[in-house]
Amino acid sequence: MPTVSFEHINKSYGHMAVLDGLNLQVEDSDFLVLLGPSGCGKTTLLNLLAGLVDVTSGRIMIGDRDVTELDPKDRGLAMVFQSYALYPTKTVRGNLRFGLAARKLDSAEIERRIAWASNLLQLDPLLNRKPAHLSGGQRQRVAIGRALVKHADVLLFDEPLSNLDAKLRTEMRLEIKKLHDELKPTIVYVTHDQIEAMTMATKIAVMNGGEIQQFGSPDEVYERPRNLFVAGFIGSPQMNLNAGVFSRSTGRPIAALSSGIQVDLSGYAFDRTPQDGEEIIVGFRPEHFSPPNGTVSEPAATFDLKVKIIERTGSDTILSLAYEDRLLAVRTEPDRASALHPGDAVSVAYPKNKLNVFAAGSGLRL
Amino acid sequence: MTDPLAVRPAIRVSAGAQEKPVIFPRRKPRINGRSIAILVFLAMAAAFYCIPLYVLVVTSFKTMEQIRQGAIFALPTEWTWEPWNFAWNEACSGITCEGLKIGFWNSVKILIPSLVASISLSAVTGYALALWNVKWAGTFLFVLFMAAFVPFQIIMFPLIQLTVHLGIYGSLWAVAFIHTVMTMPIVTLIFRNYYKDIPDELIKAAMIDSGSFWRIFGEIILPMSANILIVVLIMQITHIWNDYLIGVTFGGPGGQPMTVNLANLVTVSTGTVSYNANMAAALLTAIPPLVIYFVLGKFFVQGISAGAIKG
């Protein structure tokens, strides 16, 4: 399966630039997720790759083929859409067949491929039905089948699970991941759902404002967000981002938060060591805090705060602690929080090795 | 107990009814001044259309003797098909006396090619304008829109010259050609608006699957067009069949559609006026569009309510 690369892609509608000099390289058999809020350009990028929209300038390569000027059907890819986009007047079999017949495959080969896909996706009982008589999950399986039968080198997914209910979405997520593990196609998958991105991707490209904010494995993006946008976008509840000032006056690097709490930054691997007195932002992931009134082995800071809100999700409990005029989110195990009530004072510690520090000015990771 | 007033506050419930748990009391049909006024108006409107139609039908079955006695509302004393036979086979139009059947077949010969040509060309043009990137599509649409509202009378003379140059003036082909050209703008707009509502992603899927203009049209788009095809079919059949001006202008002596044939038959006849035959001829001319309405009318309503004609 081939690599996909975008080289200096510009795309503008009139005077509005949607993508500006974008570069991106998808490796062989990668599962790339384009993740970002609405309007970040991720769907545009996918449409450019599919050939449904023309680039303003730049080059798109699939393997060693320059596909920039090719028609969608000649690019050797298949696509699954959010609305499924099944042909309403055709049966499931007709839907699977249409793209194959257009490629002038002989009928024995077409039948063989339809049988293969319907077996893989359990479509056999549905083959003679029209899309109107299928449930949402069944339609999505047919849409995936229609993409798979083409044996395309590159599979594109445009928010394919957004229209499904939560339970079905979890199931389909697993199915798509399984398909990728079995068939190893190169996949480009667009979503705004970070759970989908984290669970399925081998690579995530976080996009915002037409630019790629960070490109890396899910772990990299999660553990070492490259800037404040990525830090805030990935993770639920969101990372706590607290402003402070960098200082070395006591001999070791610390961040003096606006609330007066001092965060010990010794041992933090700075990409760039900040100036003394530089304004920085320190990020604390809610799940890395110690249990309420517990400790961690190497605390960077300890917060003594009052509980404001307790949200019990069953598997976790989210504590919102009153911190200055905002809330500090802390995720903890339900058992450790069962005795807590709003208004209680708790102490939570944060470990040194889980800190994220950003420059307040540029928003870049330090 | 459910308080019926809370459920249907618009309904007044008597004290007796209130004691029983009646949740949805049926509204009693009441006759008041307003509903009588509506009924009277509707009856008058119905009579306005039905009385002439009644006279038309009964007269067409009367003998001339009975007609000469007056009493136009009376039923025929003796029902006869003779006027119908005369109108269809023998009535004179100008110097030929072969009845309306000549005009009927002329109209059929005009209708079929103009239907096929106008609908197929408009459907494909509408499809291209709605779903493909066509250069100058916006300008083209604007011109179409303007063209749809140009009165025929204004461009009649240039069109006559055009058909003369094409060598078809004074034939059925000229009439069919002009019908096709004149109805194409509006029919194209109707198709274009219908196809514009097809979901974007469906077309994208088809582009990736096939990418062929004709294959997508034939296999995906056309099968989705049944509703709008019925609407356009009814529109076109009634419009073309009922046309008089284009037929009389471009048909010449050999290419008269049924409406022109009818007009000649009624106005040009000498001697006594055969009212019964004239009425029968008028009914014969009106029947084909009526049949189309009755057969396809159900689909027509479906097609319109499917969001077919709008914008």
Interface residues (C-beta under 8 A of the other chain):
Chain A: N47 A50 G51 L52 D71 P72 K73 D74 L77 A78 M79 F81 Q82 S83 A85 L86 Y87 P88 T89 K90 F98 G99 A102 R146 K150 D158
Chain B: P199 E201 L202 K204 A205 A206 M207 I208 D209 S210 G211 S212 R215 E219 I220 P223 M224
